[in-house]
Amino acid sequence: MGKDGKFFKLLVTLLLLAGLFFAIAETPYRNFIPSFPKIPGDTLKTDSTLSNSSEEKLKYPFKDQGNMPYDKSPSGGLYMENPSNIKNDVDYDPSTGNYNFKQTIGDSIPYRNSSDMTLEEYMEYDSRKSLKKYWQEKSTSESFGQKKGFRPQLHVESEVFDKIFGGNTIDIRPQGSAELIFGVNVARNDNPALPVKQRRISTFDFDEKIQLSVIGQIGDKMKLNTTYNTEAGFDFENQMKLAYQGHEDEIIQVIEAGNVTLPLKGSLITGSQTLFGIKTGLKFGRLDVTTVVSQQKGKKSEVEVQGGAQVNSFEVKADRYEANRHFFLAQYFRNQYEKALSKLPVIQSTTNITKIEVWKLQTSAAVVDLRNIIAFQDLGESNPGFFYNKIFTKDKNPNDSLPDNGANNIYSQMLSDSLVRGFISASDRLNGMGLVSRRDFEKVGAAKKLAKDQDYNVNYQLGYISLNQELNPNEVLAVAFQYTSEGKTYQVGEFSTDVTAGQNALYLKMLKSSEINTHSPMWNLMMENVYSINAY
């Protein structure tokens, strides 16, 4: 044969081996089910044997199916299955001892010619049929309980697609469950005061519970990994990542979208593990370029324990101080604050608060410890530089800077004025003296006396109070206090025991008015150096 003959022989051998491989792959247990041989007596004639030689033959003729049980039906292409009204019956003929195979349309109309089997042929046929049924049941039992998920695979026949993604297969594997709840809530209120159309309210109720996990792959380079749960307690539990991994010799090494990370090799600057955005990795020879455009969805915190105690670091902004909670009792204590704390832990202060009463605007329905008060901004101030209203003058020795009722002439003027003390006509009287309401003074009817330790705390040496609850912008805060300095006793304002209870007003030192004025000296009495770190 020559070289061409040997090549043709080799090609035929390969085709036969390929056909045998696909036949075995199609039916795993085919080796155990031999094919039926041609049984003698099967003299079924097809229509082609009855046709005249003059009839034109089809270029692609259809192969007809016989009526014997071992005749396999053609399938695929233009071949179709038999209709449901085609029935196969087997009858035993006792006169001949043969088995007759019949095909009918319905119950009586013959469809094909009948065929016979002897007893020996039928016994062999029945034995092999039982063996085939056994192996089918064996195969079904091995795959019992294995769920076949929804795994669509798409094949894209494109060279460009293959070069980009490293393959032509798109494999998607979703897994999970989805529950949708629909409902309608109808509420009816038979209230005669309501219009008829408003007595019945119908609302649509919709709820969903989704637990979904999707794993997908496009070719060999792109992978998809998604986890979504509507009942997740935290956002970071829902993950979504689309990654493209290039080959070693390509410029594009990696492209990631979704939940990405940025690990860094150095210890000076640590990377982040909770990013959501896009990450690209490029390679130009020995140069690697990594770019991340993302949003950080987490926060990293470290806890340090030393000697059994926990040490934490806090960062706060300068303008986030605790407003309307901490107040100096007078300008003197504010000026002495830095000096008193210059040699900690020993406080350098010669003053000590011995008695104090704190009053504020009553905002609740309680009626305990209520009094009429009139609070003055300049009461007790000894330095004229801190007077808001210049009509008042200093009464004491100019070198004496301690706060006291006699430090200026406000208290002496109010003490002898019965209209101001009577409270009812106090506003008109003070306005006639040149004082402005809400700036120079505040007139508060039925003010509430705060309880020490329960509502506020006092720093007796530094001269400031700390409220347990922040004041509202429209609330008024006033105090009366008594202190000692170098053996002498000083007092600012009046205590509740100094004035008989009734309509008469108490004169107090105003620390906060119902109007915010940053140009007022009283604004400096609010401490702006105390911050909350939300910890104990």
C-alpha positions as CSV (number, residue, x, y, z in Angstrom):
1,M,0.0,0.0,0.0
2,G,2.1,3.2,0.0
3,K,2.4,6.0,2.5
4,D,-1.1,7.2,1.5
5,G,-2.6,3.8,2.3
6,K,-0.9,3.7,5.7
7,F,-2.2,7.2,6.5
8,F,-5.8,6.2,5.5
9,K,-5.5,3.0,7.6
10,L,-4.4,5.0,10.6
11,L,-7.1,7.6,10.2
12,V,-9.8,4.9,10.1
13,T,-8.4,3.3,13.2
14,L,-8.5,6.6,15.1
15,L,-12.1,7.2,14.0
16,L,-13.1,3.8,15.2
17,L,-11.4,4.3,18.6
18,A,-13.1,7.7,19.0
19,G,-16.5,6.2,18.2
20,L,-15.9,3.5,20.8
21,F,-14.9,6.1,23.4
22,F,-18.1,8.1,22.9
23,A,-20.2,5.0,23.0
24,I,-18.7,4.0,26.3
25,A,-19.0,7.5,27.7
26,E,-22.7,7.8,26.7
27,T,-23.7,4.5,28.6
28,P,-21.4,3.7,31.6
29,Y,-22.9,0.2,32.0
30,R,-23.1,-0.7,28.3
31,N,-20.4,-3.4,28.8
32,F,-22.8,-5.3,31.0
33,I,-25.7,-5.1,28.5
34,P,-24.8,-6.9,25.3
35,S,-26.6,-5.9,22.1
36,F,-29.2,-8.2,20.8
37,P,-28.2,-10.3,17.7
38,K,-30.3,-10.7,14.7
39,I,-32.9,-13.4,15.6
40,P,-33.9,-15.8,12.8
41,G,-37.4,-15.5,11.7
42,D,-37.4,-11.7,11.6
43,T,-38.5,-11.4,8.1
44,L,-40.0,-7.9,8.5
45,K,-40.0,-6.1,5.1
46,T,-39.8,-2.4,5.0
47,D,-41.5,-0.1,2.5
48,S,-38.2,0.2,0.5
49,T,-38.4,-3.5,-0.5
50,L,-41.9,-2.9,-1.9
51,S,-41.0,0.2,-3.8
52,N,-40.5,0.1,-7.6
53,S,-37.0,0.5,-9.0
54,S,-38.4,3.4,-11.0
55,E,-39.1,5.4,-7.8
56,E,-36.6,8.2,-7.1
57,K,-34.3,7.5,-4.1
58,L,-33.7,10.2,-1.4
59,K,-30.2,11.6,-1.1
60,Y,-30.5,11.3,2.6
61,P,-32.9,8.4,3.2
62,F,-34.7,7.9,6.6
63,K,-34.1,4.7,8.4
64,D,-37.3,3.1,9.5
65,Q,-37.8,1.4,12.9
66,G,-38.8,-2.2,13.0
67,N,-41.5,-3.6,15.3
68,M,-39.2,-6.0,17.3
69,P,-38.5,-4.9,20.9
70,Y,-34.7,-4.8,20.3
71,D,-35.0,-2.5,17.3
72,K,-33.6,0.8,18.5
73,S,-35.4,4.0,17.4
74,P,-33.5,6.5,15.4
75,S,-33.0,9.8,17.4
76,G,-31.7,13.2,16.8
77,G,-32.0,15.6,13.9
78,L,-35.2,15.2,12.0
79,Y,-36.2,11.9,13.8
80,M,-39.0,12.2,16.3
81,E,-40.4,9.9,18.9
82,N,-43.5,7.8,18.3
83,P,-46.8,9.4,19.3
84,S,-48.4,8.5,22.6
85,N,-51.2,6.5,20.9
86,I,-48.8,3.9,19.5
87,K,-48.9,0.8,21.7
88,N,-46.7,-2.3,21.8
89,D,-48.3,-5.6,22.8
90,V,-47.0,-9.2,23.3
91,D,-49.3,-12.2,22.9
92,Y,-48.5,-15.9,23.4
93,D,-49.9,-18.3,20.8
94,P,-50.4,-21.7,22.4
95,S,-50.9,-23.4,19.1
96,T,-47.5,-22.5,17.8
97,G,-45.7,-21.8,21.1
98,N,-44.4,-18.5,19.8
99,Y,-44.7,-14.9,21.1
100,N,-46.3,-12.4,18.8
101,F,-45.2,-8.7,18.9
102,K,-47.7,-6.2,17.7
103,Q,-47.9,-2.4,17.2
104,T,-51.3,-0.8,17.1
105,I,-52.8,2.7,16.9
106,G,-55.0,2.9,19.8
107,D,-56.4,-0.5,20.8
108,S,-57.3,-2.1,17.4
109,I,-55.9,-0.4,14.3
110,P,-52.7,-2.2,13.2
111,Y,-49.6,0.0,12.8
112,R,-47.0,-2.5,11.6
113,N,-46.8,-6.1,10.6
114,S,-46.5,-8.5,13.6
115,S,-43.3,-10.4,14.4
116,D,-42.8,-13.8,16.2
117,M,-40.3,-15.1,18.7
118,T,-39.8,-18.7,19.7
119,L,-39.8,-19.7,23.4
120,E,-35.9,-19.9,23.5
121,E,-35.6,-16.5,21.8
122,Y,-38.1,-14.9,24.1
123,M,-36.4,-16.4,27.2
124,E,-33.1,-14.9,26.1
125,Y,-34.7,-11.5,25.3
126,D,-36.5,-11.4,28.8
127,S,-33.2,-12.4,30.6
128,R,-31.3,-9.6,29.0
129,K,-34.1,-7.1,29.6
130,S,-34.1,-7.9,33.3
131,L,-30.3,-7.6,33.4
132,K,-30.5,-4.1,31.7
133,K,-33.2,-3.0,34.2
134,Y,-31.0,-4.2,37.1
135,W,-28.0,-2.1,36.0
136,Q,-30.2,0.9,35.5
137,E,-31.5,0.7,39.0
138,K,-28.0,0.2,40.3
139,S,-26.9,3.4,38.5
140,T,-29.9,5.4,39.8
141,S,-29.3,4.3,43.4
142,E,-25.7,5.6,43.3
143,S,-26.8,9.1,42.2
144,F,-29.7,9.2,44.7
145,G,-29.7,12.2,47.0
146,Q,-27.2,14.1,44.8
147,K,-28.8,17.4,43.9
148,K,-28.0,18.8,40.5
149,G,-27.9,22.5,40.9
150,F,-28.5,25.1,38.2
151,R,-25.1,25.2,36.5
152,P,-25.5,26.7,33.0
153,Q,-22.4,26.5,30.9
154,L,-22.1,28.6,27.8
155,H,-19.5,28.1,25.1
156,V,-18.4,31.1,23.0
157,E,-16.7,30.1,19.8
158,S,-14.4,33.1,19.3
159,E,-10.7,33.4,19.1
160,V,-10.7,36.9,20.6
161,F,-12.8,35.8,23.5
162,D,-10.3,32.9,24.1
163,K,-7.3,35.2,24.0
164,I,-8.9,37.7,26.5
165,F,-10.3,35.2,29.1
166,G,-8.1,32.2,28.5
167,G,-10.9,29.9,27.4
168,N,-14.3,29.7,25.7
169,T,-16.4,28.4,28.6
170,I,-18.7,30.5,30.9
171,D,-19.5,28.5,34.0
172,I,-22.0,30.0,36.6
173,R,-22.9,28.1,39.8
174,P,-25.6,29.8,41.9
175,Q,-26.6,28.3,45.2
176,G,-29.0,29.5,47.9
177,S,-32.6,30.4,48.6
178,A,-35.0,33.3,48.1
179,E,-38.2,33.8,50.1
180,L,-40.7,36.6,49.2
181,I,-43.6,37.4,51.4
182,F,-46.5,39.5,50.1
183,G,-49.4,40.7,52.2
184,V,-51.9,43.4,52.8
185,N,-52.7,45.1,56.1
186,V,-56.1,46.5,56.5
187,A,-57.0,48.7,59.5
188,R,-60.5,50.0,60.2
189,N,-61.3,52.7,62.7
190,D,-65.0,53.4,63.2
191,N,-64.5,56.9,64.6
192,P,-67.4,59.2,63.8
193,A,-65.1,62.2,63.8
194,L,-63.2,60.9,60.8
195,P,-64.5,61.0,57.2
196,V,-65.8,57.7,55.9
197,K,-62.9,57.4,53.4
198,Q,-60.3,57.8,56.1
199,R,-61.8,55.2,58.5
200,R,-60.2,52.3,56.5
201,I,-56.5,52.3,55.8
202,S,-54.9,49.6,53.6
203,T,-51.1,49.2,53.3
204,F,-49.1,46.7,51.2
205,D,-46.7,44.5,53.2
206,F,-43.6,43.2,51.4
207,D,-40.7,41.2,52.9
208,E,-37.9,39.3,51.4
209,K,-35.3,36.8,52.7
210,I,-32.5,36.1,50.3
211,Q,-29.4,33.9,50.9
212,L,-27.5,33.7,47.7
213,S,-24.0,32.5,46.8
214,V,-22.7,32.7,43.2
215,I,-19.4,31.2,42.0
216,G,-18.6,31.8,38.4
217,Q,-15.7,31.5,36.0
218,I,-15.1,32.9,32.5
219,G,-12.3,31.0,30.9
220,D,-9.3,30.5,33.1
221,K,-8.7,34.2,33.9
222,M,-11.9,35.7,35.3
223,K,-13.6,34.6,38.4
224,L,-16.8,35.8,40.2
225,N,-17.5,35.2,43.9
226,T,-20.6,36.7,45.5
227,T,-22.3,36.2,48.9
228,Y,-25.5,38.0,49.8
229,N,-27.7,37.6,52.8
230,T,-30.5,40.0,53.6
231,E,-30.4,39.0,57.3
232,A,-26.7,39.7,57.8
233,G,-25.9,41.6,60.9
234,F,-23.0,43.6,59.3
235,D,-22.3,44.9,55.9
236,F,-19.0,43.2,55.6
237,E,-20.7,39.8,55.7
238,N,-22.0,40.5,52.1
239,Q,-19.1,40.0,49.8
240,M,-18.8,40.6,46.1
241,K,-15.6,40.2,44.1
242,L,-14.9,40.0,40.3
243,A,-11.3,39.1,39.6
244,Y,-9.3,39.0,36.4
245,Q,-6.0,37.2,36.6
246,G,-3.6,37.6,33.7
247,H,-0.7,35.3,32.7
248,E,2.8,35.8,33.9
249,D,4.0,37.4,30.6
250,E,1.1,39.8,30.3
251,I,1.1,43.5,31.3
252,I,-2.3,43.2,33.1
253,Q,-1.6,41.0,36.0
254,V,-4.8,41.5,38.0
255,I,-8.0,43.5,37.9
256,E,-10.3,43.2,40.9
257,A,-13.7,44.9,41.5
258,G,-15.8,44.8,44.7
259,N,-14.3,43.8,48.0
260,V,-10.5,44.3,47.5
261,T,-7.5,44.4,49.8
262,L,-4.2,46.3,49.8
263,P,-1.6,44.4,51.7
264,L,1.7,46.2,52.1
265,K,5.1,44.5,52.8
266,G,6.5,47.3,55.0
267,S,5.7,47.7,58.7
268,L,5.7,51.5,58.7
269,I,2.4,51.8,56.7
270,T,0.0,48.9,57.1
271,G,-2.4,48.0,54.4
272,S,-6.2,47.7,54.6
273,Q,-8.4,44.6,54.4
274,T,-11.8,46.3,54.2
275,L,-11.9,48.1,50.9
276,F,-14.7,48.3,48.3
277,G,-13.7,49.5,44.9
278,I,-11.4,48.7,42.0
279,K,-7.8,47.4,42.2
280,T,-5.4,46.9,39.2
281,G,-2.0,45.4,39.1
282,L,0.2,46.0,36.1
283,K,3.7,44.7,35.2
284,F,6.2,46.4,33.0
285,G,9.3,44.2,33.0
286,R,10.6,44.4,36.6
287,L,8.3,47.3,37.5
288,D,5.1,46.4,39.3
289,V,2.3,49.1,39.6
290,T,-0.7,48.5,41.9
291,T,-3.5,51.0,41.9
292,V,-6.6,51.0,44.2
293,V,-9.6,53.3,44.0
294,S,-11.9,52.3,46.8
295,Q,-14.0,53.2,49.9
296,Q,-13.0,51.9,53.3
297,K,-15.8,50.0,55.0
298,G,-14.1,49.2,58.2
299,K,-12.1,50.7,61.0
300,K,-9.1,49.2,62.7
301,S,-8.6,49.6,66.5
302,E,-5.9,48.3,68.8
303,V,-6.2,47.7,72.5
304,E,-3.0,47.8,74.6
305,V,-3.0,46.4,78.2
306,Q,-0.3,47.4,80.6
307,G,-0.2,46.2,84.2
308,G,-3.7,44.9,84.1
309,A,-5.1,48.2,82.8
310,Q,-6.3,48.9,79.3
311,V,-4.7,51.8,77.4
312,N,-6.5,53.3,74.4
313,S,-5.7,56.2,72.1
314,F,-8.4,58.6,71.1
315,E,-8.6,61.2,68.4
316,V,-11.0,64.2,68.8
317,K,-11.5,67.4,66.9
318,A,-10.8,70.7,68.6
319,D,-14.4,72.0,68.0
320,R,-16.1,68.9,69.4
321,Y,-15.9,69.9,73.0
322,E,-18.8,69.4,75.5
323,A,-20.8,72.5,75.1
324,N,-23.2,73.9,77.8
325,R,-22.0,71.5,80.5
326,H,-19.0,72.9,82.2
327,F,-18.9,76.5,83.5
328,F,-16.5,78.7,85.6
329,L,-18.3,80.5,88.5
330,A,-16.6,83.8,87.7
331,Q,-14.0,85.4,85.4
332,Y,-11.5,85.2,88.3
333,F,-11.5,81.4,88.3
334,R,-11.0,81.3,84.6
335,N,-8.0,83.6,84.8
336,Q,-6.4,81.5,87.6
337,Y,-7.1,78.1,85.9
338,E,-3.8,77.7,84.0
339,K,-1.7,79.0,87.0
340,A,-3.5,76.6,89.4
341,L,-2.6,73.6,87.2
342,S,0.9,74.6,86.4
343,K,2.5,72.3,89.0
344,L,0.4,69.1,88.9
345,P,-0.5,67.0,90.8
346,V,-0.5,69.8,93.4
347,I,-3.2,72.4,92.6
348,Q,-1.9,76.0,93.2
349,S,-5.1,77.6,94.4
350,T,-5.8,79.8,97.5
351,T,-9.6,79.6,97.1
352,N,-12.0,76.9,98.3
353,I,-15.8,76.7,97.5
354,T,-17.7,76.1,100.8
355,K,-21.3,76.5,99.7
356,I,-23.1,76.6,96.3
357,E,-26.6,76.6,94.9
358,V,-27.3,76.1,91.1
359,W,-30.5,77.2,89.5
360,K,-31.8,76.7,85.9
361,L,-35.0,77.3,83.9
362,Q,-37.6,74.8,84.8
363,T,-38.6,72.6,81.8
364,S,-40.4,69.7,83.6
365,A,-43.7,69.4,85.5
366,A,-42.0,69.0,88.9
367,V,-42.8,71.7,91.6
368,V,-40.1,71.0,94.1
369,D,-37.6,73.8,95.0
370,L,-39.0,76.4,92.7
371,R,-38.2,80.1,93.2
372,N,-38.4,83.4,91.3
373,I,-34.8,84.5,90.3
374,I,-33.2,87.4,88.6
375,A,-29.7,86.6,87.3
376,F,-27.2,89.3,86.4
377,Q,-24.2,88.9,84.1
378,D,-21.9,91.4,85.9
379,L,-22.8,90.4,89.5
380,G,-19.7,89.7,91.6
381,E,-17.2,90.7,88.9
382,S,-14.3,92.8,90.3
383,N,-12.4,93.6,87.1
384,P,-14.1,96.4,85.0
385,G,-12.5,94.9,81.9
386,F,-15.0,92.0,82.2
387,F,-18.1,94.3,82.7
388,Y,-20.6,93.8,79.9
389,N,-22.5,97.0,80.9
390,K,-20.2,99.9,81.7
391,I,-22.8,101.7,83.8
392,F,-21.6,99.7,86.8
393,T,-18.5,100.7,88.7
394,K,-16.1,98.9,91.0
395,D,-16.7,99.5,94.7
396,K,-13.9,97.6,96.3
397,N,-10.1,98.3,96.4
398,P,-8.9,98.4,92.8
399,N,-6.1,95.9,93.7
400,D,-8.7,93.3,95.1
401,S,-9.6,91.0,92.2
402,L,-11.6,88.4,94.1
403,P,-15.3,88.0,93.1
404,D,-17.9,89.2,95.7
405,N,-21.3,90.9,95.9
406,G,-19.5,94.1,96.9
407,A,-17.0,94.0,94.1
408,N,-19.2,96.4,92.1
409,N,-22.3,98.5,92.7
410,I,-24.8,96.1,91.1
411,Y,-25.8,94.3,94.2
412,S,-26.1,97.5,96.3
413,Q,-28.4,99.1,93.8
414,M,-30.7,96.0,93.5
415,L,-30.7,95.4,97.2
416,S,-32.4,98.8,97.9
417,D,-34.8,98.6,94.9
418,S,-38.2,97.1,96.0
419,L,-39.5,97.0,92.4
420,V,-36.8,94.7,91.3
421,R,-37.1,92.5,94.4
422,G,-40.8,92.3,93.9
423,F,-40.2,90.5,90.6
424,I,-43.5,91.5,88.8
425,S,-42.3,94.9,87.6
426,A,-38.6,93.9,87.6
427,S,-38.2,93.9,83.8
428,D,-39.6,97.4,83.3
429,R,-37.5,98.7,86.2
430,L,-34.2,97.2,84.9
431,N,-34.9,98.3,81.3
432,G,-35.4,101.9,82.7
433,M,-32.0,101.6,84.3
434,G,-30.3,100.8,81.0
435,L,-30.1,97.1,81.3
436,V,-31.1,94.8,78.4
437,S,-33.0,91.6,79.0
438,R,-31.3,88.3,78.0
439,R,-27.9,90.1,78.0
440,D,-27.5,92.0,81.2
441,F,-30.1,90.0,83.1
442,E,-32.5,87.1,82.9
443,K,-35.9,87.1,84.8
444,V,-37.0,83.5,85.4
445,G,-40.2,82.6,87.2
446,A,-40.3,79.3,89.1
447,A,-36.7,78.3,88.5
448,K,-35.5,74.9,89.6
449,K,-32.8,74.3,92.1
450,L,-30.5,71.5,91.1
451,A,-29.3,68.8,93.4
452,K,-25.6,68.5,94.0
453,D,-24.0,65.2,92.8
454,Q,-27.3,64.2,91.2
455,D,-27.5,67.0,88.7
456,Y,-24.0,68.5,88.9
457,N,-20.5,68.3,90.4
458,V,-18.2,71.0,91.7
459,N,-14.5,71.4,91.6
460,Y,-14.0,73.3,94.9
461,Q,-10.5,74.5,94.3
462,L,-10.6,75.4,90.6
463,G,-14.1,77.0,90.9
464,Y,-16.1,75.4,88.2
465,I,-19.2,73.1,87.9
466,S,-20.0,70.2,85.6
467,L,-23.6,69.4,84.8
468,N,-24.5,65.8,84.3
469,Q,-26.8,66.7,81.4
470,E,-26.2,69.2,78.7
471,L,-28.3,72.4,78.7
472,N,-30.6,73.3,75.9
473,P,-29.7,76.5,74.0
474,N,-32.7,78.4,75.4
475,E,-32.1,77.4,79.1
476,V,-30.8,79.8,81.8
477,L,-28.1,78.8,84.3
478,A,-27.4,80.9,87.4
479,V,-25.5,80.3,90.7
480,A,-25.0,81.6,94.2
481,F,-21.7,80.5,95.9
482,Q,-19.6,81.2,98.9
483,Y,-15.9,80.5,99.2
484,T,-12.8,81.3,101.4
485,S,-9.5,82.8,100.4
486,E,-6.6,83.4,102.8
487,G,-8.9,83.1,105.8
488,K,-11.6,85.5,104.5
489,T,-15.1,84.5,103.3
490,Y,-16.7,85.9,100.1
491,Q,-20.1,85.4,98.6
492,V,-21.6,86.0,95.2
493,G,-25.4,86.0,94.8
494,E,-28.1,85.0,97.3
495,F,-28.9,81.6,98.7
496,S,-32.5,80.4,99.1
497,T,-32.2,80.9,102.9
498,D,-31.2,84.6,102.5
499,V,-34.6,85.7,101.1
500,T,-38.0,84.8,102.5
501,A,-39.8,82.3,100.2
502,G,-42.6,83.9,98.2
503,Q,-43.0,86.3,95.4
504,N,-39.7,88.1,96.1
505,A,-36.8,87.2,93.7
506,L,-33.3,85.9,94.4
507,Y,-30.4,87.7,93.0
508,L,-27.9,85.3,91.3
509,K,-24.8,85.3,89.2
510,M,-25.7,84.4,85.5
511,L,-23.5,81.8,83.8
512,K,-25.6,81.2,80.7
513,S,-28.5,83.2,79.2
514,S,-31.2,82.1,76.8
515,E,-29.4,84.0,74.0
516,I,-26.1,83.0,72.5
517,N,-23.7,85.9,72.2
518,T,-20.0,85.0,71.6
519,H,-19.0,88.7,72.1
520,S,-20.2,88.7,75.7
521,P,-17.7,88.2,78.5
522,M,-20.1,85.5,79.8
523,W,-19.4,83.4,76.8
524,N,-15.9,82.7,78.2
525,L,-17.4,81.2,81.4
526,M,-18.3,78.1,79.4
527,M,-15.3,75.8,79.4
528,E,-14.3,74.8,75.9
529,N,-11.5,72.4,76.8
530,V,-13.4,69.4,78.0
531,Y,-14.0,66.6,75.6
532,S,-15.9,63.3,75.7
533,I,-14.1,60.2,74.5
534,N,-17.2,58.0,75.0
535,A,-15.4,55.8,77.5
536,Y,-15.1,55.3,81.2
